[in-house]
């Protein structure tokens, strides 16, 4: 038997999946579903090929994005990769530009 990956204990801080940073600005963990982010932003993000917001960025980038990679979607939504862990997108800054 083999255990792979990090083991959490009672001293590890649990990161909030979605944190509001400012008006119209959030930090979102890459594992958050596209549906949850769509509901947060009151819009419909494309979800044909991916289930998570991190997967959506992979799909749009076509490769492993680096921190700082950004993509602008319809409705003035800007997704900026903040943190990568190996090949996994750990956190994304989501900005909804005011209309």
Buried (B, 14 or more C-beta within 10 A) or exposed (E): EEEEEEEEEEEEEEEEBBEEEEEBBBBBBBBBBBBBBBEBBEBEBEBEEBEBBBBBBBEBBEEEBEEEBBBEBEEBBBBBBBBBEEEEBBBBBBBBEEE
